[in-house]
Amino acid sequence: MSNDKPIDKPLAAPDVSAAPAAARLRRTWRDLPFRWQILFTISMVAILASLLSGIFAVFDARSRAGIETRANIELWANHIAAKAQSIKDTTELQEFADTLAKEMASVRHVSVDIRDATGTTLDPVTRHVGGAEEAEAPAWFVELVQPDIQSRTIDISPNGKFIGSVVINGVPDDEIAEAWDLLKLLAL
């Protein structure tokens, strides 16, 4: 028999940063009164639920803004295309622009420009008119929620001769402002 002692292998240094912190956290948790543990848990669940609700609200707002904008573009494209069929020549184009400007005085989600054959925008230019009572959303929220901007061009070509076009652009600002207001209410 040999009197050889087993060779001791050096022990790996324990992770001193995570283990004591985790142990302290567990000890602190156990030392809290049960009532505080319950209150803390309920508070954390409520905060997590609020954060998830906010995230879902942002994704929903983006989707809703896109759907509303596309629907309004299609609605006005059909209406304008039907009205544009009554135009016979370039002399009626300005009258058409004036009539359309009156019809669209307070339309949401779209802006319309009427252009002659050279591409020059006619007066009055029909622009998007949002609700005055709606507050604007901050730029970071607009960038987060902004859907792809849709656009539609309708050519005006009586008897096959191109005399102008109507450009309909999606403007989801109102929908984004509504989503911002909803998110603020949710946060409160």
N, C-alpha and C positions, 0 to 999 in steps of 0.2 A: 504494500500500500504506500502510496506516496502522500506526502504531507503538502501536496500542492494545494494552495488556496485557489478557488476559482477566481478568474480574472474579472474584476468588476468593470462593466462597461459604463462609460460615462452616460448619465441620463440626459435626455434632451431637455433643454430648458423649457419649462411650461410657458404657455402663452399667458403672461401676467397681465396683459392689458384687457383681454376679454373676460377671462375667468373671474377675477375679482369684481369687475363691474357687474357681471351677470349675477354673481352671488350677492353683491350689495343690493341690486335691484330686487332679487327674490326676497331677501331679508327685509327690505323696506316694505315690499308689498305685504309680506306676512305680518309685519308689525302694525300696519294700518288697521284701524277698526273696520269691521265687516261692513258697516254702513258706508264708509268712504270707498271701500273696494267696489261696492255695488254702484254708488254714484259715479265713480270714475269710469267704470265699464259702460254704464248707460250713456255717459257723456261722450265717450270715444265712439260708441256705435252711432250716436246722433250726429257727430261731426263727420264720420265716414259716410253716413247716409246723405248728409247735406252735400258733401263733395261729389259723391256719385250722381246725385240729382243735378247738380250744376253742370257736370260733364255731359250728362244725357240731354240737358236743356240746350247746351251749346250745339250738340250734334243735331238735335231736333230743329233748332232754329235755322241752321244751315240748310237742312232739307226743306223746311217749310218756305224759306225765302226763295229757294230755287223753284219749287213747285208753283208758288203764287206768281212769281215773275214770269215763268214760262206760260202759265195759264192766261195771264193778262196779255202777253205778247200775242198768243194765238187768237184770243178773243178780238183784240184790236186789229190784227192782221186780216182776219176774216171780214170784219166790219169795213176796214179801209179798202180792201180789195173789191168788195161789193160796191162801195161808193165810187171808187176810181173808175169803174166800168162806164159810169155815166159821163165821164170827161171826153169831149170830142176833139179839142185842140188845145194848144198852149195858152190861149187867152182865158180858158176856164181854170187853169192851174192855180192862179192866185186866189180866185174865189173859193176853190176847193180847200186851199190852205187856210183861209179865213174861217170857213165853216168848220173845218176839223179843229182849229184852235179853240173855237167856242165849245165844241162838243167835249173836248179833252181838258177843259179848264181845271178840273180838280181830280184828274185820274191818278191813280196810284200805280206804282211798279213799272211804269213805262215812260219813255220820252220819245217824241216823234219829231223828225226833221223832214221837211218836204224840199226836194231838190229839183232844179230844172235839168234839162238835158246836158248842160255843161257841168253839173255837179254843184252849182251855186245854191246855197240854202235860201229859200224864199222867206219873206217877212209876212206875217209873224211866224217865228219859229215856235212850234209847240213844244213846250218843255214840261218836265215832270214838276208837279206841284204837290208837295207833301203837306201833311197836317201841321199847322202852326203850333199845336199843343204838344207835339211829340218832341221829346228831348233827343239830342243826338247821342249816339253811343260813342264811347271812346275809340280811338283809331285801332288799338290792339284788338278790341272786340270785333270791330268791323272786319279786320283782316282775318280773324279766326272764323267768323261766321259767313263771310262773303261767298256766295255761290258763284259758279262760272257765269259771267255776264253773257246773256243771250242777245242776239241781234237778228233782225229779219228785214230784208229789203223787198219791197213790192214795186215792180216796174209798172209805170203808167205808159201804155203803148196802144193808143186808139188806132184802129185800122193797121196795126203792125208797125206803126212809126213811134219810136221811143221819144217821149217828150219830157220825161222826168221820173222820179222815184220817191218813194216814201221809205224812210229808214226808221225802224222801230227798235229801240234799245231797251233792254231790261234795266230797271232801277229798283233794287230791293231795299233801299234805304228805310222805307216805312216799316217793312217787316223786321229789319235788323233793329230798329229803334224799339219796336214792340217786344222783341226778344230780350233786349237789354233791360227794359222796364220789368219784364217778367223775372229775369235773373236777379235784379235788385230786390224784388219782393221776396223771392225765394231765399236770398241771402239774409234778409231781415228775419 
